[in-house]
């Protein structure tokens, strides 16, 4: 680290690619951190906006992950989209909450089915976003399908054009799938 600028140690300067960068020391609590996504956020004690904590910052300073509720002291820098952690100075996990102690997360709203089991075609599905849409044909309302609904019925993905059997109901923003199954072929069994 380069020279300390303030008497409280609140600002530092570091050379990054030949450019001096101002770093601010903050203390706060980890709001959440998602290992799969590779980032999370720190809520600073001083009331400033949340600070992005990227996994590369953790790993650079010798940590693999961090739990929600962990007390942290970090150097942060102002970026175009807000503050981002640059260095982890210390961590206190005595206040952390283990994921098994967290309440289950409701990732989406479940609906009560109002339809029978109907054939539908996958318009599109994006695993990264965790949702997609089905159609029963031209002139019908699209049916929203969430990744959690797929998982509940043993499916891992959908392909555009794939035919499925779906039971759906009315959600806040339109029709939502409540149940989904692969379409079962009918007719005589074929041998290959």
C-alpha positions as CSV (number, residue, x, y, z in Angstrom):
1,X,0.0,0.0,0.0
2,X,1.2,3.5,-0.6
3,X,1.0,6.4,1.8
4,X,-1.9,6.9,4.1
5,X,-3.6,10.2,3.3
6,X,-5.9,10.9,6.3
7,X,-5.2,10.6,10.0
8,X,-8.0,8.0,10.4
9,X,-6.7,5.9,7.6
10,X,-9.8,6.4,5.5
11,X,-8.1,7.1,2.1
12,X,-5.1,5.5,0.5
13,X,-3.6,5.7,-3.0
14,X,-2.4,2.7,-5.0
15,X,-0.9,2.6,-8.4
16,X,-2.9,0.6,-10.8
17,X,-1.6,0.3,-14.3
18,X,0.4,3.5,-13.7
19,X,-2.7,5.4,-12.5
20,X,-3.1,6.5,-8.9
21,X,-6.4,5.2,-7.5
22,X,-8.0,6.5,-4.3
23,X,-9.0,3.7,-1.9
24,X,-11.4,4.2,1.0
25,X,-11.3,2.0,4.1
26,X,-14.7,0.9,5.2
27,X,-16.1,-1.5,7.9
28,X,-19.4,-3.2,7.3
29,X,-21.4,-6.4,7.2
30,X,-21.7,-8.9,4.3
31,X,-25.3,-8.5,3.1
32,X,-25.0,-11.7,0.9
33,X,-22.5,-13.5,-1.2
34,X,-23.3,-16.0,-4.0
35,X,-20.4,-18.4,-4.7
36,X,-22.1,-19.5,-8.0
37,X,-22.4,-16.0,-9.3
38,X,-19.0,-15.0,-7.9
39,X,-20.1,-11.8,-6.1
40,X,-22.1,-10.3,-3.3
41,X,-22.5,-7.0,-1.4
42,X,-21.2,-5.3,1.8
43,X,-23.4,-2.9,3.7
44,X,-20.9,-0.2,5.1
45,X,-21.4,1.0,8.7
46,X,-21.0,4.6,7.6
47,X,-24.2,4.6,5.6
48,X,-22.7,4.8,2.1
49,X,-24.2,2.7,-0.7
50,X,-23.6,-1.0,-0.8
51,X,-20.2,-2.2,-2.0
52,X,-19.8,-4.9,-4.6
53,X,-17.6,-7.7,-3.4
54,X,-16.2,-9.9,-6.2
55,X,-14.8,-13.3,-5.8
56,X,-11.5,-12.2,-7.3
57,X,-11.0,-9.8,-4.5
58,X,-11.6,-12.5,-1.9
59,X,-9.2,-15.0,-3.6
60,X,-6.5,-12.4,-4.1
61,X,-6.5,-11.9,-0.3
62,X,-6.6,-15.6,0.5
63,X,-10.3,-16.3,1.0
64,X,-12.5,-18.7,-1.0
65,X,-15.9,-17.5,0.1
66,X,-17.6,-15.4,2.8
67,X,-20.8,-15.9,4.8
68,X,-23.7,-13.5,5.2
69,X,-23.4,-11.5,8.4
70,X,-19.5,-11.5,8.4
71,X,-18.0,-8.3,9.7
72,X,-15.4,-7.0,7.3
73,X,-12.9,-4.2,6.9
74,X,-12.0,-3.5,3.3
75,X,-10.4,-1.0,1.0
76,X,-12.9,0.0,-1.7
77,X,-12.7,2.1,-4.8
78,X,-15.3,4.2,-6.6
79,X,-16.1,2.7,-10.0
80,X,-18.5,3.8,-12.8
81,X,-21.4,1.8,-11.3
82,X,-20.6,2.4,-7.6
83,X,-18.1,1.2,-5.0
84,X,-16.2,-2.1,-5.3
85,X,-14.0,-3.9,-2.8
86,X,-10.4,-3.8,-3.7
87,X,-8.6,-5.4,-0.7
88,X,-9.9,-7.3,2.3
89,X,-8.1,-6.1,5.4
90,X,-9.8,-8.3,8.0
91,X,-12.8,-10.5,8.5
92,X,-14.7,-11.5,11.7
93,X,-17.0,-14.5,11.0
94,X,-18.3,-14.7,14.6
95,X,-21.4,-12.8,13.5
96,X,-21.8,-14.8,10.2
97,X,-24.9,-16.9,9.5
98,X,-24.3,-20.3,8.1
99,X,-26.5,-21.0,5.0
100,X,-28.2,-23.9,6.8
101,X,-29.5,-21.4,9.3
102,X,-31.1,-19.1,6.7
103,X,-34.8,-19.3,6.0
104,X,-35.6,-21.0,2.7
105,X,-35.5,-18.5,-0.2
106,X,-38.7,-18.1,-2.2
107,X,-37.3,-17.7,-5.7
108,X,-40.7,-17.4,-7.4
109,X,-44.4,-17.4,-6.7
110,X,-46.2,-20.7,-7.1
111,X,-49.7,-20.7,-8.6
112,X,-52.7,-22.9,-8.1
113,X,-53.3,-24.7,-11.4
114,X,-56.6,-23.8,-13.1
115,X,-56.1,-25.8,-16.3
116,X,-55.9,-29.4,-17.1
117,X,-52.7,-31.0,-18.5
118,X,-52.3,-29.4,-21.9
119,X,-49.7,-29.6,-24.6
120,X,-47.5,-26.6,-25.1
121,X,-44.4,-25.7,-27.1
122,X,-41.3,-24.1,-25.6
123,X,-40.9,-20.6,-27.1
124,X,-37.6,-20.0,-25.3
125,X,-35.9,-20.8,-22.0
126,X,-32.8,-19.3,-20.5
127,X,-31.1,-21.4,-17.8
128,X,-28.9,-18.4,-16.7
129,X,-32.0,-16.2,-16.1
130,X,-33.9,-19.1,-14.7
131,X,-37.1,-18.8,-16.8
132,X,-38.7,-18.9,-20.2
133,X,-42.1,-19.0,-22.0
134,X,-44.3,-21.7,-23.4
135,X,-47.1,-21.3,-26.0
136,X,-50.2,-23.4,-26.7
137,X,-50.3,-21.9,-30.2
138,X,-51.1,-18.7,-32.1
139,X,-53.6,-16.5,-30.5
140,X,-53.1,-17.9,-27.0
141,X,-51.5,-16.2,-24.0
142,X,-47.9,-17.2,-23.3
143,X,-47.2,-19.3,-20.2
144,X,-44.3,-18.2,-17.9
145,X,-42.1,-21.2,-16.7
146,X,-39.6,-20.8,-13.8
147,X,-36.5,-23.0,-13.3
148,X,-37.8,-24.0,-9.9
149,X,-40.9,-25.5,-11.5
150,X,-38.7,-27.5,-13.8
151,X,-36.6,-28.8,-10.9
152,X,-39.7,-29.7,-8.9
153,X,-40.8,-32.0,-11.7
154,X,-37.4,-33.5,-12.4
155,X,-36.4,-31.5,-15.5
156,X,-33.1,-29.7,-16.0
157,X,-33.6,-27.8,-19.2
158,X,-36.0,-26.9,-22.0
159,X,-35.2,-26.5,-25.7
160,X,-37.1,-24.1,-28.1
161,X,-39.6,-26.1,-30.1
162,X,-39.8,-28.9,-27.5
163,X,-43.3,-30.2,-26.7
164,X,-44.3,-30.4,-23.1
165,X,-47.3,-31.2,-21.0
166,X,-48.2,-28.3,-18.7
167,X,-50.8,-27.4,-16.0
168,X,-51.0,-23.7,-15.4
169,X,-52.8,-20.9,-13.4
170,X,-53.1,-17.2,-13.2
171,X,-50.1,-15.3,-11.8
172,X,-49.7,-11.6,-11.0
173,X,-48.4,-10.9,-14.6
174,X,-50.2,-13.6,-16.6
175,X,-50.3,-17.3,-17.0
176,X,-47.7,-19.3,-15.0
177,X,-46.8,-23.0,-15.2
178,X,-47.6,-24.9,-12.0
179,X,-46.6,-28.4,-13.3
180,X,-44.6,-29.5,-16.3
181,X,-43.7,-32.9,-17.8
182,X,-42.1,-34.1,-21.0
183,X,-44.6,-34.9,-23.7
184,X,-45.2,-38.6,-23.9
185,X,-45.2,-40.0,-27.5
186,X,-48.4,-41.8,-28.5
187,X,-48.9,-44.7,-30.9
188,X,-46.9,-47.8,-31.6
189,X,-43.5,-48.2,-30.0
190,X,-40.7,-48.0,-32.5
191,X,-37.5,-50.0,-32.5
192,X,-34.2,-48.4,-33.6
